[in-house]
């Protein structure tokens, strides 16, 4: 059940992050939005555990997942702008 919950939280985090992040370089579509949010949740969980904000079995919540998804979107925008200029 935790995988399903991660997908639901990831989708919500991806949608919120797409609204918060300016620019048109973000991925579009239901599947990519969900993947963006899930990756953001994993990024937030990893960083939170590395900084001792979360315990070993804890994961990031919705706010942490949104912050992680915004970080992923910023990295996406950086690399997509970099490829265009080459």
C-alpha positions, -999 to 999 in steps of 0.1 A, spaced: 0 0 0 29 24 6 38 22 -31 3 33 -41 4 61 -15 38 72 -29 24 74 -64 -6 94 -52 15 118 -32 40 120 -61 13 129 -86 0 157 -63 35 169 -56 43 169 -94 12 189 -102 18 215 -75 55 218 -84 46 224 -121 23 253 -110 50 267 -87 79 266 -111 80 292 -139 90 284 -174 78 262 -203 106 236 -201 89 212 -178 76 178 -189 39 175 -198 15 147 -194 0 126 -166 27 100 -166 56 125 -166 40 146 -139 36 115 -117 72 104 -124 84 140 -116 65 139 -83 77 104 -73 113 114 -81 108 145 -61 95 125 -32 126 102 -33 149 133 -36 132 149 -6 134 116 14 171 111 6 180 147 15 159 146 46 175 114 58 210 127 50 203 158 71 187 138 99 153 154 94 137 120 89 144 87 105 156 56 86 121 44 79 104 77 73 96 93 40 90 129 30 55 142 32 36 162 6 55 194 13 89 177 12 78 159 -20 68 193 -36 102 208 -27 119 178 -41 99 180 -73 107 217 -77 144 208 -74 140 181 -100 122 206 -123 150 232 -119 175 205 -128 154 196 -158 151 232 -169 189 237 -165 198 207 -187 171 214 -213 183 250 -217 219 237 -219 210 213 -247 193 240 -268 222 263 -267 246 236 -280 
